[in-house]
C-alpha cells in the first residue's frame, strides 16, 4: 500500500499513533460502500458517516483492523531498513515494470502494422 506524503508526514509527527492507521484502514476499506449506499453524498459527509460507523464498531471487529495495521507497520519498517541499506527492491520492480511496458508498446506497434 502506497501512502501519500501527508500520511507519511503524520506518521513522522505521531510515530506511536497506531489508532490513526487502524481507522485509516477501516476508512479505505469501507469508503466505497458508503458512497454506493449514499449516492450524491458530499465529500465531508463520507468521513462523518465512517467516523460514526467506527465508533459503533465492536472491539472485536476493531481488533481485526488493529492486527492489519500492526502487520503493515512491521512491513513498512522492514522496507525502510532495506531502503536505508541501499537494497531497495522497489527500484528493481520499477525497472522490470518499465521493461514490460516497453515490450507491450513494441507488441502494440507490431500489431497495428498487421491491421493496416
Residue frames as a rotation matrix with the C-alpha (Angstrom) as fourth column:
UNK 1
0.587 0.809 0.000 0.00
0.809 -0.587 0.000 0.00
0.000 0.000 -1.000 0.00
UNK 2
-0.456 -0.732 0.506 1.45
0.723 -0.636 -0.270 3.32
0.519 0.242 0.819 -1.03
UNK 3
0.239 0.497 -0.834 0.98
0.887 -0.462 -0.021 6.25
-0.396 -0.735 -0.551 1.31
UNK 4
0.670 0.045 0.741 0.72
0.447 -0.821 -0.354 9.91
0.592 0.569 -0.571 0.38
UNK 5
-0.399 -0.873 0.280 3.28
0.321 -0.420 -0.849 12.45
0.859 -0.249 0.447 1.60
UNK 6
-0.066 0.454 0.888 0.73
-0.716 -0.641 0.275 13.80
0.695 -0.618 0.368 4.08
UNK 7
0.895 0.417 -0.157 0.18
-0.226 0.729 0.646 10.38
0.383 -0.543 0.747 5.63
UNK 8
0.280 -0.883 -0.376 3.93
0.704 0.455 -0.546 9.77
0.653 -0.112 0.749 5.87
UNK 9
-0.453 -0.411 0.792 4.34
-0.119 -0.852 -0.510 13.21
0.884 -0.325 0.337 7.47
UNK 10
0.422 0.687 0.592 1.67
-0.740 -0.116 0.662 12.39
0.523 -0.717 0.460 10.05
UNK 11
0.844 -0.156 -0.514 3.44
0.302 0.929 0.214 9.12
0.444 -0.336 0.831 10.84
UNK 12
-0.225 -0.974 0.038 6.67
0.587 -0.167 -0.792 11.02
0.778 -0.156 0.609 11.50
UNK 13
-0.348 0.171 0.922 4.83
-0.502 -0.865 -0.029 13.58
0.792 -0.472 0.387 13.61
UNK 14
0.249 0.521 0.817 2.95
-0.959 0.250 0.133 10.94
-0.135 -0.816 0.561 15.61
UNK 15
-0.480 -0.560 -0.675 5.03
-0.720 0.691 -0.062 7.74
0.502 0.456 -0.735 15.39
UNK 16
-0.994 0.087 0.067 3.07
0.024 0.767 -0.641 5.93
-0.107 -0.635 -0.765 18.10
UNK 17
-0.367 0.915 -0.170 -0.36
-0.733 -0.397 -0.553 6.84
-0.573 -0.078 0.816 16.75
UNK 18
-0.984 -0.007 0.176 -1.43
0.082 0.867 0.491 3.37
-0.156 0.498 -0.853 15.64
UNK 19
-0.227 0.973 -0.031 -5.08
0.473 0.083 -0.877 4.34
-0.851 -0.214 -0.479 16.13
UNK 20
0.034 0.178 -0.983 -4.82
-0.662 -0.733 -0.156 6.67
-0.749 0.656 0.093 13.13
UNK 21
-0.755 -0.403 -0.517 -3.63
-0.656 0.470 0.590 3.80
0.005 0.785 -0.620 10.93
UNK 22
-0.821 0.513 0.251 -6.32
0.394 0.827 -0.401 1.49
-0.414 -0.231 -0.881 12.24
UNK 23
0.130 0.905 -0.406 -9.06
0.142 -0.422 -0.896 4.00
-0.981 0.059 -0.183 11.38
UNK 24
-0.186 -0.278 -0.942 -7.36
-0.828 -0.472 0.303 4.76
-0.529 0.837 -0.143 8.05
UNK 25
-0.986 -0.163 -0.020 -7.56
-0.153 0.868 0.473 1.08
-0.060 0.470 -0.881 7.09
UNK 26
-0.406 0.911 0.068 -11.21
0.617 0.328 -0.716 0.94
-0.675 -0.248 -0.695 8.11
UNK 27
0.119 0.425 -0.897 -11.86
-0.284 -0.851 -0.441 4.13
-0.951 0.307 0.019 6.13
UNK 28
-0.511 -0.406 -0.758 -10.21
-0.812 -0.062 0.580 2.90
-0.282 0.912 -0.298 2.93
UNK 29
-0.990 0.116 0.084 -11.93
0.132 0.964 0.230 -0.48
-0.055 0.239 -0.970 3.06
UNK 30
-0.329 0.939 -0.102 -15.40
0.811 0.225 -0.540 0.94
-0.484 -0.260 -0.835 3.68
UNK 31
-0.599 0.038 -0.800 -15.40
-0.161 -0.984 0.074 4.23
-0.785 0.173 0.595 1.75
UNK 32
-0.919 0.227 -0.322 -16.77
-0.319 0.052 0.946 2.79
0.231 0.973 0.025 -1.49
UNK 33
-0.574 0.744 -0.341 -19.63
0.761 0.639 0.114 1.05
0.302 -0.194 -0.933 0.34
UNK 34
-0.291 0.441 -0.849 -20.68
0.549 -0.650 -0.525 4.35
-0.784 -0.619 -0.053 1.95
UNK 35
-0.727 -0.018 -0.687 -20.59
-0.456 -0.734 0.503 6.11
-0.513 0.679 0.525 -1.42
UNK 36
-0.879 0.416 -0.234 -22.67
0.051 0.569 0.820 3.34
0.474 0.709 -0.522 -3.05
UNK 37
-0.400 0.750 -0.527 -25.22
0.916 0.350 -0.196 3.40
0.038 -0.561 -0.827 -0.23
UNK 38
0.269 0.435 -0.859 -25.47
0.502 -0.825 -0.260 7.21
-0.822 -0.362 -0.440 -0.34
UNK 39
-0.097 -0.319 0.943 -25.36
0.989 -0.135 0.056 8.43
0.110 0.938 0.329 -3.95
UNK 40
0.316 0.166 0.934 -24.58
0.361 -0.931 0.043 12.13
0.877 0.324 -0.355 -4.23
UNK 41
0.758 -0.074 -0.648 -23.04
0.642 -0.088 0.762 12.28
-0.113 -0.993 -0.020 -0.76
UNK 42
0.824 -0.498 0.271 -20.73
-0.398 -0.848 -0.350 15.24
0.404 0.181 -0.897 -0.13
UNK 43
0.079 -0.918 -0.389 -17.05
-0.007 0.390 -0.921 14.63
0.997 0.076 0.025 0.49
UNK 44
-0.608 -0.371 0.702 -17.11
-0.615 -0.340 -0.712 15.80
0.502 -0.864 -0.021 4.10
UNK 45
0.309 0.833 0.459 -20.13
-0.951 0.266 0.158 13.67
0.009 -0.485 0.875 4.94
UNK 46
0.515 -0.202 -0.833 -18.28
-0.184 0.923 -0.337 10.49
0.837 0.327 0.438 3.95
UNK 47
-0.560 -0.824 -0.091 -15.81
-0.010 0.117 -0.993 10.95
0.829 -0.555 -0.074 6.80
UNK 48
-0.466 0.478 0.745 -18.59
-0.877 -0.363 -0.315 11.79
0.120 -0.800 0.588 9.21
UNK 49
0.621 0.755 -0.211 -20.53
-0.736 0.654 0.172 8.63
0.268 0.048 0.962 8.38
UNK 50
0.307 -0.586 -0.750 -17.42
0.088 0.802 -0.590 6.45
0.948 0.115 0.298 8.55
UNK 51
-0.706 -0.539 0.460 -16.47
-0.354 -0.294 -0.888 8.03
0.614 -0.789 0.017 11.88
UNK 52
0.001 0.808 0.589 -19.91
-1.000 0.008 -0.008 7.17
-0.011 -0.589 0.808 13.25
UNK 53
0.751 0.240 -0.615 -19.58
-0.363 0.928 -0.082 3.61
0.551 0.285 0.784 11.96
UNK 54
-0.200 -0.929 -0.312 -16.13
0.003 0.318 -0.948 3.32
0.980 -0.191 -0.061 13.54
UNK 55
-0.633 -0.004 0.774 -17.42
-0.726 -0.344 -0.595 4.47
0.269 -0.939 0.215 16.93
UNK 56
0.370 0.886 0.278 -20.27
-0.924 0.381 0.014 1.94
-0.093 -0.262 0.961 16.73
UNK 57
0.268 -0.343 -0.900 -17.92
-0.427 0.795 -0.431 -0.91
0.864 0.500 0.066 15.76
UNK 58
0.995 0.100 0.025 -17.35
-0.072 0.499 0.864 -3.59
0.074 -0.861 0.503 18.41
UNK 59
0.392 -0.900 0.190 -13.94
-0.765 -0.204 0.611 -4.09
-0.511 -0.385 -0.768 19.98
UNK 60
0.168 -0.293 0.941 -13.62
0.229 0.940 0.252 -7.50
-0.959 0.173 0.225 18.29
UNK 61
0.736 0.164 0.656 -14.12
0.667 -0.018 -0.744 -6.01
-0.110 0.986 -0.122 14.84
UNK 62
0.873 -0.487 0.031 -11.71
-0.482 -0.871 -0.097 -3.15
0.074 0.069 -0.995 15.60
UNK 63
0.349 -0.760 0.548 -9.14
-0.330 0.448 0.831 -5.77
-0.877 -0.471 -0.094 16.65
UNK 64
0.536 -0.097 0.839 -9.10
0.706 0.596 -0.382 -7.09
-0.463 0.797 0.388 13.06
UNK 65
0.853 -0.186 0.488 -8.05
0.214 -0.727 -0.652 -3.68
0.476 0.661 -0.580 11.76
UNK 66
0.710 -0.628 0.319 -5.50
-0.651 -0.414 0.636 -3.29
-0.267 -0.659 -0.703 14.58
UNK 67
0.363 -0.564 0.741 -3.84
0.200 0.824 0.530 -6.56
-0.910 -0.044 0.412 13.55
UNK 68
0.633 -0.096 0.768 -3.69
0.773 0.019 -0.634 -5.47
0.046 0.995 0.086 9.90
UNK 69
0.890 -0.282 0.358 -2.19
-0.240 -0.958 -0.159 -2.11
0.387 0.056 -0.920 10.92
UNK 70
0.561 -0.711 0.424 0.45
-0.480 0.137 0.866 -3.78
-0.674 -0.690 -0.265 13.10
UNK 71
0.355 -0.405 0.843 1.42
0.629 0.770 0.105 -6.13
-0.692 0.493 0.528 10.25
UNK 72
0.738 -0.040 0.673 1.62
0.573 -0.490 -0.657 -3.21
0.356 0.871 -0.339 7.83
UNK 73
0.860 -0.454 0.232 3.74
-0.510 -0.760 0.403 -1.23
-0.006 -0.465 -0.885 10.28
UNK 74
0.367 -0.734 0.572 6.18
-0.064 0.593 0.802 -4.16
-0.928 -0.331 0.171 10.53
UNK 75
0.461 -0.137 0.877 6.26
0.850 0.352 -0.392 -4.45
-0.255 0.926 0.279 6.71
UNK 76
0.906 -0.082 0.415 6.98
0.094 -0.918 -0.386 -0.74
0.413 0.388 -0.824 6.41
UNK 77
0.695 -0.678 0.240 9.79
-0.539 -0.270 0.798 -0.94
-0.476 -0.684 -0.553 8.96
UNK 78
0.266 -0.588 0.764 11.42
0.443 0.778 0.445 -3.80
-0.856 0.220 0.468 7.01
UNK 79
0.572 0.001 0.820 11.14
0.808 -0.178 -0.562 -1.91
0.145 0.984 -0.102 3.71
UNK 80
0.947 -0.232 0.220 12.57
-0.259 -0.960 0.102 1.21
0.188 -0.154 -0.970 5.32
UNK 81
0.466 -0.813 0.349 15.57
-0.272 0.244 0.931 -0.74
-0.842 -0.529 -0.107 6.63
UNK 82
0.262 -0.334 0.905 16.17
0.809 0.587 -0.018 -2.24
-0.525 0.737 0.425 3.17
UNK 83
0.796 0.108 0.595 15.94
0.477 -0.718 -0.508 1.20
0.372 0.688 -0.623 1.62
UNK 84
0.855 -0.499 0.142 18.36
-0.489 -0.683 0.543 2.70
-0.174 -0.534 -0.827 4.15
UNK 85
0.259 -0.771 0.582 20.76
0.027 0.608 0.793 -0.18
-0.965 -0.190 0.178 3.50
UNK 86
-0.317 -0.373 -0.872 20.63
-0.774 -0.429 0.465 0.56
-0.547 0.823 -0.153 -0.22
UNK 87
-0.976 -0.028 0.218 18.88
0.074 0.891 0.447 -2.65
-0.207 0.452 -0.867 -1.20
UNK 88
-0.314 0.918 -0.242 15.58
-0.600 -0.389 -0.699 -1.19
-0.736 -0.074 0.673 -2.30
UNK 89
-0.648 0.151 0.747 13.62
0.476 0.846 0.241 -3.86
-0.595 0.511 -0.620 -4.10
UNK 90
0.424 0.876 -0.229 11.17
0.357 -0.395 -0.847 -1.25
-0.832 0.277 -0.480 -5.39
UNK 91
0.044 -0.485 -0.873 13.81
-0.730 -0.612 0.304 0.08
-0.682 0.624 -0.381 -7.81
UNK 92
-0.902 -0.394 0.175 14.25
-0.205 0.749 0.631 -3.36
-0.380 0.533 -0.756 -9.33
UNK 93
-0.278 0.888 0.367 10.49
0.701 0.449 -0.554 -3.84
-0.656 0.103 -0.747 -9.56
UNK 94
0.468 0.427 -0.774 10.09
-0.125 -0.835 -0.536 -0.43
-0.875 0.347 -0.337 -11.23
UNK 95
-0.410 -0.695 -0.591 12.80
-0.751 -0.110 0.651 -1.28
-0.517 0.711 -0.477 -13.77
UNK 96
-0.870 0.144 0.472 11.10
0.281 0.930 0.236 -4.60
-0.405 0.338 -0.850 -14.54
UNK 97
0.152 0.983 -0.100 7.76
0.542 -0.168 -0.824 -2.81
-0.827 0.071 -0.558 -14.99
UNK 98
0.217 -0.146 -0.965 9.36
-0.583 -0.813 -0.009 -0.35
-0.783 0.564 -0.261 -17.42
UNK 99
-0.825 -0.557 -0.101 10.79
-0.435 0.510 0.742 -3.22
-0.362 0.656 -0.663 -19.47
UNK 100
-0.539 0.712 0.450 7.37
0.646 0.692 -0.323 -4.90
-0.541 0.117 -0.833 -19.57
UNK 101
0.381 0.696 -0.609 5.76
0.141 -0.695 -0.705 -1.63
-0.914 0.183 -0.363 -20.69
UNK 102
-0.205 -0.551 -0.809 8.33
-0.765 -0.425 0.483 -1.21
-0.610 0.718 -0.335 -23.46
UNK 103
-0.947 -0.131 0.294 7.71
0.032 0.871 0.491 -4.78
-0.320 0.474 -0.820 -24.68
UNK 104
-0.118 0.983 0.142 3.94
0.688 0.184 -0.702 -4.19
-0.716 0.015 -0.698 -24.69
UNK 105
0.330 0.183 -0.926 4.40
-0.345 -0.890 -0.299 -0.97
-0.879 0.418 -0.231 -26.69
UNK 106
-0.648 -0.626 -0.433 6.53
-0.654 0.167 0.738 -2.82
-0.390 0.761 -0.518 -29.23
UNK 107
-0.784 0.434 0.443 3.91
0.479 0.878 -0.012 -5.59
-0.394 0.203 -0.897 -29.46
UNK 108
0.218 0.906 -0.363 1.18
0.402 -0.422 -0.813 -2.98
-0.889 0.031 -0.456 -29.92
UNK 109
0.015 -0.291 -0.957 3.15
-0.692 -0.694 0.200 -1.26
-0.722 0.658 -0.212 -32.68
UNK 110
-0.930 -0.368 0.004 3.71
-0.269 0.687 0.675 -4.60
-0.251 0.627 -0.737 -34.45
UNK 111
-0.476 0.830 0.289 0.03
0.679 0.556 -0.480 -5.44
-0.559 -0.032 -0.829 -34.12
UNK 112
0.246 0.565 -0.788 -1.03
-0.068 -0.801 -0.595 -2.07
-0.967 0.200 -0.159 -35.57
UNK 113
-0.483 -0.506 -0.715 1.03
-0.740 -0.201 0.642 -2.68
-0.468 0.839 -0.278 -38.70
UNK 114
-0.945 0.156 0.289 -0.74
0.244 0.922 0.302 -6.00
-0.219 0.355 -0.909 -39.29
UNK 115
-0.116 0.983 -0.142 -4.15
0.570 -0.051 -0.820 -4.36
-0.814 -0.176 -0.554 -39.03
UNK 116
0.025 0.104 -0.994 -3.41
-0.445 -0.889 -0.104 -1.83
-0.895 0.445 0.024 -41.78
